Amino acid sequence: MTEEHTNDYKHMMHQKRFLNELEQGIRIANREIIHTRLPALNKDTILGFAVAIARLRARYLEAAFRAAESDRGEPLDQSQIKDLRGHREAYEEAKQAFEALRYAIEQGYVDVKLPG
C-alpha cells in the first residue's frame, strides 16, 4: 500500500469515527428532548393516536365525497376548496407526525412499555 492510500484510508476511518460519534450525540439529544415532552407510551396510547388519525382521514374523505357530489360538473367554489384543503392538511400533518413517532421508536429515541 502506498503512503497516499494509507493516508486516504486513515482519513476515511477518521471520518467514519466522527460520523459515528455524531450519530451517538444525535441519538442522546433526541432521547433526552423527546422524553421530556412525551408521556409514557404504550400500545394503548399509540393506538389512540392512530385512531385519531383515522378520524382525520375519514373527515378528509367525507369532505372529498361531499365536494364531488355537489359539483354537478362545475368547478368547486373557494369555500369548498378551502374546506377540503383544511381536512387534507390536518390529516397529512397527523399522518406525518405518526411517521415521526414510528421513526423515533425505531431509533430508540422513545421507550414504549411493552406488555409482559
Secondary structure by P-SEA (a helix, b strand, c coil): ccaaaaaaaaaaaaaaaaaaaaaaaaaaaaaaaaaaccccccaaaaaaaaaaaaaaaaaaaaaaaaaaaacccccccaaaaaaaaaaaaaaaaaaaaaaaaaaaaaaccccccccc
